[in-house]
């Protein structure tokens, strides 16, 4: 599942840009936020038809949770991501 595997890298980029980068470019933050939302929407679309990301409950489901939890503020009120 490509979207699930790309979430970690995108989330890391957001953390680095938001916390550590000397130049917090709004355009770069917006780019990575949009990219993260795209991946999370892909996961949500898959979960609309199946109870778990990989068919049966697996590490993929567990791995996704911390990223969703960490980005609650970003996800609040976003269509297509619960």
C-alpha positions as CSV (number, residue, x, y, z in Angstrom):
1,X,0.0,0.0,0.0
2,X,1.9,3.0,-1.3
3,X,-0.1,5.6,0.4
4,X,0.5,4.1,3.9
5,X,4.2,3.8,3.3
6,X,4.5,7.4,2.1
7,X,2.7,8.9,5.1
8,X,5.8,8.5,7.4
9,X,8.1,10.4,5.0
10,X,5.6,13.2,4.4
11,X,4.9,13.5,8.1
12,X,8.6,13.7,8.9
13,X,9.0,16.4,6.3
14,X,6.2,18.4,7.9
15,X,7.8,18.0,11.3
16,X,11.2,19.2,10.0
17,X,9.7,22.1,8.2
18,X,7.5,23.1,11.1
19,X,9.9,22.7,13.9
20,X,13.5,22.7,12.7
21,X,13.8,24.5,9.4
22,X,15.2,28.0,9.7
23,X,12.9,29.2,6.9
24,X,9.4,28.0,7.5
25,X,8.1,28.5,3.9
26,X,4.3,28.6,3.9
27,X,4.4,27.2,0.3
28,X,6.5,24.1,1.4
29,X,4.3,23.5,4.4
30,X,1.1,23.7,2.3
31,X,2.7,21.3,-0.3
32,X,3.5,18.6,2.4
33,X,0.1,19.1,4.1
34,X,-1.7,18.6,0.8
35,X,0.5,15.5,0.1
36,X,-0.3,14.0,3.5
37,X,-4.0,14.6,3.1
38,X,-3.9,12.9,-0.3
39,X,-2.3,9.8,1.2
40,X,-4.7,9.8,4.1
41,X,-7.7,10.1,1.7
42,X,-6.4,7.1,-0.2
43,X,-6.3,5.1,3.1
44,X,-9.8,6.3,4.0
45,X,-11.1,5.3,0.6
46,X,-9.7,1.8,1.1
47,X,-11.2,1.6,4.5
48,X,-14.6,2.6,3.1
49,X,-14.8,-0.9,1.5
50,X,-12.8,-3.0,3.9
51,X,-12.5,-3.0,7.7
52,X,-8.6,-3.0,7.6
53,X,-6.0,-1.6,5.2
54,X,-4.5,-4.9,4.2
55,X,-7.6,-7.1,4.3
56,X,-7.0,-8.5,7.8
57,X,-5.9,-6.6,10.8
58,X,-2.2,-6.0,10.4
59,X,0.8,-3.8,11.1
60,X,-0.4,-1.4,8.4
61,X,-3.4,-0.5,10.6
62,X,-1.3,0.0,13.7
63,X,1.4,2.0,11.8
64,X,-1.2,4.5,10.5
65,X,-2.7,5.4,13.9
66,X,0.2,7.6,15.3
67,X,0.3,9.7,12.2
68,X,-3.5,10.3,12.3
69,X,-3.3,11.1,16.0
70,X,-0.4,13.5,15.5
71,X,-2.2,15.4,12.7
72,X,-5.6,15.8,14.4
73,X,-5.5,19.5,14.0
74,X,-4.7,19.3,10.3
75,X,-7.4,16.7,9.8
76,X,-10.2,18.5,11.7
77,X,-13.0,19.3,9.3
78,X,-11.2,17.9,6.2
79,X,-13.6,16.2,3.8
80,X,-12.6,12.6,2.9
81,X,-10.6,11.9,6.1
82,X,-12.1,10.9,9.4
